[in-house]
Amino acid sequence: MMYWAGFGLFGWFGMMLFWALFIWFIVWLIRQNQDSSEVSAISILKQRYARGEITKKQYNQIKSDLS
């Protein structure tokens, strides 16, 4: 008699789960990088306004452009 040494259905399920988690992680990393760039743009805008480099009118205009 010959026996299979594989994992059968659980092997396929494990592999599918692994790839699903891997793809989800990559998408999550990409979205994290996009979100942080928007936050930093607003942060820079607030710093420029606090230093007096731009007026309140310019601040509001740029803020609406970024949103």
QUIDACOR-V12866 format. One line per field, one symbol per residue. ss: DSSP state (A for helix, B for strand, O for the rest). psi: psi as a letter, one per 40 degrees, with the letter a starting at -180 (. if undefined). burial: + if it has 9 or more other ideal C-beta (glycine too) atoms within 8 Angstrom, else -. A space follows every 50 residues. Layout:
ss: ???
psi: ???
burial: ???
This chain:
ss: OOOOOOOOAAAAAAAAAAAAAAAAAAAAAAAAAAAAAAAAAAAAAAAAAA AOOOOAAAAAAAAAAAO
psi: ihiheaebdddddddddddddddddddddddddddddddddddddddddd eediiddddddddddd.
burial: ----------+--+-----------------------+--++--+--++- ---+----+--++--+-
